Amino acid sequence: MENNSNSTKVKVETDYSAHEENPGPAKNAIEEKNDKGVGNTIKWVILIAVIALAIIYFFFI
């Protein structure tokens, strides 16, 4: 028995030949507004973690 349901209630696309001319991502995926702001936060968290680990490394070596 084939299960055609998914949790998003969106039909799975099977017409791949319709997108041969433009196989890129959907327009709304490219133009989506970044309203979460996690990108800048994770950059700073990684930078601080690397600096802290470097300081700990140099104290114990």
Protein Blocks (a to p, Z undefined) as FASTA:
>chain_A
ZZfbdfkopacdfblmlmmmmmcccfklmmpccfkommmmmmmmmmmmmmmmmmmmmmmZ
Z
